[in-house]
């Protein structure tokens, strides 16, 4: 059995964006019955053991996705080095990651780039699929590729953040697992159908 693919999400405090991404991807992989992937999140300025923001917990609960058990973690060099894919929320996070571990630049991508990096040709293993995604030419860097921090803003900012996360998480799940089958709902579909329903 091959080693699991390691995906690491990174934001600032590990309170909103990166833990939301972590649980959304984990939820989506379960829906697709897709195994062999290890998912984690951390923050470049995070403290240990803080809960996720209340509004992040709330918008995900409406989707049937649990975030209440999350506890924040600071970013560690060893997990940067061991990750197969590092997904940062903004270009600032990329610079902070590289200040800790300059050698990982080749495996960092922004969350809002992911839907633009889907390989045209499918690979056999998950490691090969991630490598193929990392080989796709990246879009021109611009401010619009940063995922804004909703912390301290109205609940609508968290809802907008969730919608933007959905796009990237769906694209990443397609790379890791193959395109979604017709009998599996994509992120957000169940919420659109019934906002109060679970998975």
Long-range contacts (C-beta under 8 A, 24 or more apart in sequence): 2-36, 2-125, 2-126, 2-127, 3-127, 4-36, 4-37, 4-38, 5-36, 5-37, 5-38, 5-84, 5-85, 5-126, 5-127, 5-130, 5-176, 6-37, 6-38, 6-40, 6-79, 6-82, 6-83, 6-84, 6-85, 7-37, 7-38, 7-39, 7-40, 7-83, 7-84, 7-85, 7-87, 7-172, 7-176, 8-40, 8-41, 8-42, 8-79, 8-80, 8-83, 8-85, 8-86, 8-87, 9-39, 9-40, 9-41, 9-42, 9-87, 9-89, 9-111, 10-41, 10-42, 10-43, 10-44, 10-75, 10-86, 10-87, 10-88, 10-89, 10-93, 10-97, 11-41, 11-43, 11-44, 11-88, 11-89, 11-90, 11-93, 11-149, 12-43, 12-44, 12-45, 12-46, 12-89, 12-93, 12-149, 13-43, 13-45, 13-46, 13-47, 13-50, 13-72, 13-151, 14-41, 14-42, 14-43, 14-46, 14-50, 14-72, 14-73, 14-74, 15-43, 15-46, 15-50, 15-51, 15-52, 15-53, 15-56, 15-72, 15-151, 16-52, 16-53, 16-56, 16-149, 16-150, 16-151, 16-158, 16-161, 17-89, 17-111, 17-147, 17-149, 17-150, 17-161, 17-165, 18-42, 18-43, 18-89, 19-52, 19-56, 19-67, 19-70, 19-72, 20-52, 20-56, 20-60, 20-67, 20-161, 20-162, 20-165, 21-87, 21-89, 21-111, 21-165, 21-168, 21-169, 22-70, 23-60, 23-65, 23-66, 23-67, 23-70, 24-60, 24-65, 24-162, 24-165, 24-166, 24-169, 24-187, 25-169, 25-172, 25-173, 27-65, 27-187, 27-199, 28-169, 28-170, 28-173, 28-187, 29-173, 29-176, 29-177, 30-199, 31-184, 31-185, 31-199, 32-173, 32-177, 32-180, 32-181, 32-184, 34-173, 34-176, 34-177, 36-126, 37-126, 37-176, 40-73, 40-79, 41-73, 42-73, 42-74, 42-75, 42-76, 42-79, 43-72, 43-73, 43-74, 43-75, 44-74, 44-75, 44-93, 44-96, 44-97, 45-74, 46-72, 46-73, 46-74, 46-75, 47-72, 47-74, 48-72, 48-73, 48-74, 53-150, 53-151, 53-158, 55-150, 55-155, 55-158, 56-150, 56-158, 58-155, 58-158, 59-155, 59-158, 59-159, 59-162, 60-162, 62-191, 62-195, 62-196, 63-162, 63-188, 63-190, 63-191, 64-190, 64-191, 64-197, 64-198, 64-199, 65-199, 75-100, 77-101, 80-104, 83-107, 84-127, 84-130, 85-109, 85-130, 85-133, 85-134, 87-111, 87-114, 87-168, 87-172, 89-146, 89-147, 89-149, 90-146, 90-147, 91-141, 91-145, 91-146, 92-146, 106-134, 107-134, 109-133, 109-134, 109-138, 110-145, 110-146, 110-147, 111-147, 111-164, 111-165, 111-168, 112-144, 112-145, 112-146, 112-147, 112-164, 112-167, 112-168, 113-138, 113-139, 113-145, 113-168, 114-167, 114-168, 114-169, 114-171, 114-172, 114-175, 115-167, 115-168, 115-170, 115-171, 117-171, 117-175, 118-171, 118-174, 118-175, 119-175, 122-178, 126-176, 129-175, 129-176, 130-175, 130-176, 132-175, 133-175, 163-188
